[in-house]
Amino acid sequence: MKVVDMSVSTFSNIADNPRQRDTVRHARKAKKYLSNPSDSHRLVSIAELPNGNRFKLDGHTRCYLWGEGIVDPPSGKLKAVIYTCSNMDEVKKLYVQFDNQMATEGTSDRLSGACREHGIDIKSNLLKTFDFAQALRCVNRDSSLSEYELVAKYGEYIAVVDNWMLPQKRSILGKSTKVHTCIKAIAFALLATKEDEQDAHAFVSGIVRDEGSIRGGSRDGIAWAAELWTRRAADGAISGWQNLDAFLDELLWCYRMKRHRKNAPGQKARAEMAGSFKELISK
């Protein structure tokens, strides 16, 4: 480790950490704090590889605000603490340690950074707030996995769901309501367990866009899913693992109802509709 004087422009030109979160979104929160000059704003941290390549460990938000002219940069030199890293894995791990120590990065920040690391450019309203960590943890119950590890494991399915370009909210009980965690979880789970993507898309999109069918008093699987969501919202039974697991079982049953009424009606459908969500994700 060494400490050197460094100009603002030199530091700004150093590459961002591969795990850096959504800087623009985070800058909105940090603007007020960084608008009040402090000597602490001069201290920055950098990782350096044996080949001389350098990556920021912190200061991403400051650089953005300075570069956009939103906040004035400090006059004079920065104090840069340079840490030697053997490889890129160490660079990424050190970034995580810095954010844990500073308590500046929340779950959504870690998801944003993880998606950035894996080249997943989130664009849909459904996922762009990066509040799908619990949905991933519904699919994988290993509590030791970090958000970075979850995105590494399920990134391809996150990208598929994002590509569906679904809205963030729909009306429940006459109120605009965020799409429930379990709706996102069932989407990730169906893709991860190699269910038909077209069927999974139609089911999840149908719930979110309120496209269920009710004919002669009989609901299809999408309409039943929406009805069960509404009932749970009315009863306040939409949070806590016991409620989440029960709702996931209900959604899986609704998906199978919708799918097998089309593909395998009758007794075969009833047999294939059996099984819980936990059994599905244990495949």
C-alpha positions, 0 to 999 in steps of 0.5 A: 500500500502506498499514498500518493498525491493525484490530480482530480483529472488523473483519478477521474480517468482511472477505470471504474471497478467492474462491480461499481453500482449504478453511479447516476442513481446513487449520485442523486442520493449523494449530491446533498452530502457532497455539495458540502466541501470536506477534506474527507472528499480528497481521500480516494482509494485505488487498486493496482494490478501487477501490469500497472492497470488501475481501478477505482475502489471508491470515489465513483460518485464523486467523479461523476458529480465533479465531471458533470459540474454538479458539485465543485471538485476539491482545489489542489490534489487528492490523496490516493491510497493505492492497494496492490492486487494480484488479479481482477478477483482481488480487485472486485473483492476489495471493492466489496470490502470497502463498501461494507466498511463504509456502509454506502452500498445497499442490496440494490447497489450490489445487484446493480454492480453485479449486473454491470460486472456480467454485462447485463444492461437492465432496461425494463421498468420491472427490474430497473430499480434493482429490488429483486434480491429477495426474488433470487433468494426465493429461487436459491435458499443458500443464504451464504451466497452474496448478490454477486454470486446470485447474479453470476448464477442466474444472470442469463434468466435476469436478462431474459425477464428484463427483455420481456419489458414488463411494467413495475406496477399494476392495479391491486385493490384499486391501487397502483402496486409494485409487482410482488416479489413472488411474481419475479421469483416465479419468472426466474424459477421457471426459466432456471428449471428449463420450463418453456420460455414462451409459456413462462413469459405469457404467464408472468406477463399476463399477471403483470398486465392483468390479462387473465381470462374469466369466462362463464365464472371460470378463471384461467391460471392467470386470472387465478394468480391475480385473484390470489394476489389480490386476496393476499394483499387484502389479508396482509399475507404478502410478506414473511417466508411462510406467506412467500412460500405459500404464495409461490406454491399457489403461483406454480399451481396457477402456471401449471393450470394455465399451461396444462389446460392448453397442452395436457388436459384432463387427468394428465394435467392434474398429475403434472400440476402436483408438487411444490415450489421448493420441489421445483427449485430443487431439480 
